[in-house]
C-alpha cells in the first residue's frame, strides 16, 4: 500500500501530492490516524485540515444544496464524522462520511421544516409529521384543501325531525294543560295548532300575536269569544309589551314547554292556572262575540 508523503515545503505548506492524498480513502485514513495520534489540538493547527475541510465542502456542496443547506454545513457534518473511530477503521472512510453527511442533511432539512431541533428530527416520532406551513404559503387558503379544517355537515333531516317532534310534544302538553283547567279538548287543540302554524309563518312572536289578534275569521271558526281568544294568545305567546320583553310574562307557555318545563310545573304556577281557568269559554260571565 502506497502511503502519502507528509513532506512540507520550506514555507511550511504541504506539497501538492500530500495535500491531495486525502481525496482517496487510504490517504484520508492515514491523515485521520495521524491527527488522532497528535492529539486534540492537531485539528486546529495542522495545515492539512484546512485543505481537507475545503475539499469536503466542495465534495458535498451539491448534496447540501439539494436539502436547502450551505456547503459548509455539510462540511461540518463531515468534520464530526471524521473525528470518530468508526471512520478511521472503516473499509472505505469516505463512504462512511458520505452516509453520515447525507443523514445529517436530511435531519437538518426536516428540522427546518418542522421547526424543531436536529436531534428531534432524527427521531421517527417527530419526523413522520409534515413540514409546518403558514396560511400565506400557498395561493389557495389552507382551509380550502387541508382535511384538518374540513367538517361534515350535520344531517339537516335529523334536526328537522327532532324539531318537529319537540313542537308536537309541546302542543300535546299545552292541549292537556288547557283541558285539565276547563277548556274543551277539541277547542284547545284547534286554537293551539292555529297559533303554532301562524308562529312559524311570522318573523317574531309579536308579529304572530298581532296577526292572530286581528284574524276575526279564525276566531269565528274556533267559536271563541274575544276574552277567551285574547287570553289564549297571551298565555301561549306571552305578553307582547316591549317593556316586558325580558321578563317571565313575555315567555309564553309554548316557549316554556319547548324549553323542557313539565306540565306539572305549569299547573303549579298560580298565574298560569288562574289565567287558563278564567279564559275558558262560558267561564267568568256571559261571552260576547264582537
C-alpha positions in Angstrom: 0.0 0.0 0.0 1.4 3.3 -1.1 1.2 5.9 1.7 1.1 9.6 1.1 4.1 11.6 1.9 3.7 14.4 4.5 6.7 16.3 3.4 6.3 20.1 3.6 7.8 22.9 1.6 10.1 25.5 3.3 7.2 27.9 3.5 5.5 25.3 5.8 2.8 24.3 3.3 2.3 20.6 2.4 3.3 19.5 -1.1 0.5 19.2 -3.7 0.7 15.4 -3.7 0.4 15.2 0.0 -2.4 17.7 0.2 -4.4 15.8 -2.4 -3.8 12.4 -0.9 -6.8 12.6 1.4 -9.1 12.5 -1.7 -8.7 8.8 -1.7 -9.9 6.6 1.2 -6.4 5.3 2.2 -4.9 8.7 2.1 -7.8 10.0 4.3 -7.3 7.1 6.7 -3.6 7.9 7.1 -4.4 11.6 7.7 -7.2 10.9 10.2 -4.9 8.4 12.1 -2.1 11.0 12.3 -4.4 13.7 13.5 -5.9 11.4 16.1 -2.4 10.4 17.4 -1.2 14.0 17.6 -4.0 15.0 19.9 -7.0 17.2 20.1 -5.2 20.4 19.0 -4.0 18.9 15.8 -7.4 19.6 14.1 -6.9 23.3 14.9 -3.3 23.8 13.8 -2.5 21.2 11.3 -2.2 22.8 7.8 -3.8 19.9 6.0 -7.0 20.2 8.0 -8.0 23.4 6.1 -7.5 21.8 2.7 -9.4 18.7 3.9 -12.4 20.7 5.0 -12.4 22.8 1.8 -12.4 19.5 -0.1 -15.3 18.2 2.0 -17.3 21.4 1.4 -16.7 21.1 -2.4 -17.4 17.4 -2.3 -20.8 17.7 -0.5 -21.9 21.0 -1.9 -24.4 19.5 -4.3 -25.8 17.3 -1.5 -26.1 20.2 0.8 -28.0 22.4 -1.8 -30.3 19.6 -2.5 -31.5 19.8 1.1 -31.5 23.6 1.2 -28.3 23.9 3.2 -25.0 25.7 2.9 -22.0 23.6 1.7 -20.2 24.4 4.9 -23.0 22.9 6.9 -22.3 19.6 5.1 -18.6 20.1 5.8 -19.4 20.5 9.5 -21.2 17.2 9.4 -18.2 15.6 7.7 -15.9 17.0 10.3 -18.0 15.4 13.1 -17.8 12.0 11.3 -14.1 12.3 10.6 -13.3 12.5 14.3 -14.9 9.1 15.1 -13.0 5.9 15.3 -15.6 4.2 13.1 -14.4 6.2 10.1 -10.7 5.5 10.8 -11.4 1.8 11.0 -13.9 1.6 8.1 -13.1 -0.2 4.9 -14.0 2.9 2.9 -13.8 6.0 5.1 -15.2 8.4 2.5 -18.3 6.1 2.1 -19.0 6.2 5.8 -18.5 10.0 5.9 -20.8 10.4 2.8 -23.5 8.4 4.5 -23.2 10.4 7.8 -23.4 13.7 5.9 -26.4 12.6 3.9 -28.3 11.5 7.1 -27.3 14.8 8.8 -28.5 16.9 5.8 -31.8 15.1 5.8 -32.2 15.7 9.5 -31.3 19.4 9.1 -33.9 19.8 6.3 -36.6 18.1 8.4 -35.7 20.2 11.4 -36.0 23.4 9.4 -39.4 22.2 8.1 -40.7 21.0 11.4 -39.3 24.0 13.3 -37.6 21.7 15.8 -34.1 20.6 16.8 -32.0 18.3 14.6 -32.0 15.8 17.5 -35.8 15.7 17.4 -35.9 15.5 13.6 -33.8 12.3 13.7 -36.5 10.6 15.8 -39.4 8.9 13.9 -42.0 10.1 16.4 -41.3 13.7 15.1 -40.1 13.1 11.6 -43.4 11.5 10.5 -45.2 14.9 10.6 -45.4 17.2 7.6 -43.5 20.5 7.5 -45.0 23.5 9.2 -47.0 25.7 6.8 -48.1 29.3 7.0 -51.6 30.2 5.8 -49.9 32.5 3.3 -47.5 30.0 1.9 -49.9 28.8 -0.8 -52.0 30.6 -3.4 -55.2 28.9 -2.1 -56.2 29.3 1.5 -55.1 26.3 3.7 -58.7 25.9 4.9 -59.8 25.1 1.3 -57.8 21.9 1.0 -56.4 20.7 4.3 -58.5 17.9 5.9 -58.0 19.3 9.4 -60.3 22.2 8.5 -63.0 20.1 6.9 -66.1 19.1 8.8 -69.1 17.0 7.9 -72.3 19.0 7.7 -74.9 17.8 10.1 -77.8 15.8 8.8 -80.5 18.5 8.5 -83.2 15.9 8.1 -82.4 14.6 11.6 -82.5 18.1 13.0 -85.8 18.8 11.3 -87.4 15.6 12.6 -86.2 16.4 16.1 -87.6 19.9 15.9 -91.0 18.6 14.7 -91.1 16.1 17.4 -90.4 18.7 20.1 -93.0 21.0 18.8 -95.5 18.2 18.6 -94.8 17.3 22.2 -95.1 20.9 23.3 -98.5 21.2 21.5 -99.8 18.0 23.1 -98.7 19.2 26.6 -100.3 22.6 26.0 -103.6 20.9 25.0 -103.5 18.7 28.0 -102.9 21.7 30.3 -105.8 23.7 28.9 -108.1 20.6 29.0 -107.2 19.9 32.7 -108.1 23.5 33.5 -111.6 23.6 32.0 -111.2 24.0 28.2 -112.8 21.7 25.7 -110.2 19.4 24.3 -111.1 20.0 20.6 -111.3 23.8 21.0 -107.9 23.9 22.8 -106.2 21.7 20.3 -107.6 23.7 17.3 -106.6 27.0 18.8 -103.1 26.0 19.8 -102.4 24.4 16.4 -103.5 27.6 14.7 -101.2 29.7 17.0 -98.2 27.4 16.3 -98.9 27.5 12.5 -99.1 31.2 12.4 -96.0 31.5 14.6 -93.9 29.5 12.0 -95.1 31.9 9.3 -94.2 35.1 11.1 -90.9 36.8 11.8 -91.5 37.2 15.5 -93.9 36.4 18.3 -95.2 39.9 18.4 -96.0 39.8 14.7 -97.8 36.5 15.1 -99.7 37.9 18.1 -100.9 40.9 16.1 -101.8 38.8 13.1 -103.9 36.4 15.2 -105.5 39.2 17.2 -106.9 40.7 14.1 -107.9 37.4 12.5 -111.7 37.5 13.1 -112.3 34.7 10.7 -110.1 32.3 12.7 -111.8 33.3 15.9 -115.2 32.7 14.3 -114.1 29.2 13.2 -113.0 28.4 16.7 -116.2 29.8 18.1 -114.3 31.7 20.8 -115.3 35.0 22.4 -112.8 37.9 22.3 -112.0 37.4 26.0 -111.0 33.7 25.6 -109.2 34.3 22.3 -107.0 37.1 23.5 -106.3 35.3 26.8 -105.2 32.2 24.9 -102.9 34.2 22.7 -101.3 35.9 25.7 -100.9 32.6 27.6 -99.4 30.8 24.6 -97.2 33.5 23.2 -96.6 35.7 26.2 -97.2 39.4 26.7 -96.3 41.4 23.6 -95.5 44.5 25.6 -91.8 45.5 24.6 -91.2 46.8 28.2 -91.8 43.2 29.5 -89.7 41.5 26.7 -87.1 40.2 29.2 -89.5 39.2 32.0 -91.2 36.0 32.8 -94.5 37.4 31.5 -93.1 37.7 27.9 -92.3 33.9 27.8 -95.5 32.1 26.8 -96.5 28.5 27.5 -95.1 27.3 24.2 -91.7 28.8 25.0 -91.7 27.3 28.4 -92.8 23.8 27.2 -90.2 23.8 24.4 -87.6 24.7 27.0 -88.4 21.5 28.8 -90.6 22.8 31.6 -93.0 20.0 32.6 -96.8 20.3 32.7 -96.9 19.7 36.5 -94.7 22.8 37.0 -97.1 24.9 34.9 -100.1 23.6 36.8 -98.4 24.7 40.0 -97.9 28.2 38.6 -100.9 30.2 40.0 -100.7 32.9 37.4 -100.9 30.4 34.5 -103.5 28.2 36.1 -105.7 31.2 37.0 -105.4 32.7 33.6 -106.4 29.5 31.8 -109.4 28.9 34.1 -110.7 32.4 33.7 -110.2 32.4 30.0 -112.1 29.2 29.4 -115.3 29.6 27.3 -118.5 30.2 29.3 -116.5 31.0 32.4 -116.4 34.3 34.2 -119.6 35.7 32.8 -121.5 35.9 29.6 -119.4 35.6 26.4 -119.9 38.4 23.9 -118.5 38.0 20.4 -117.5 41.1 18.6 
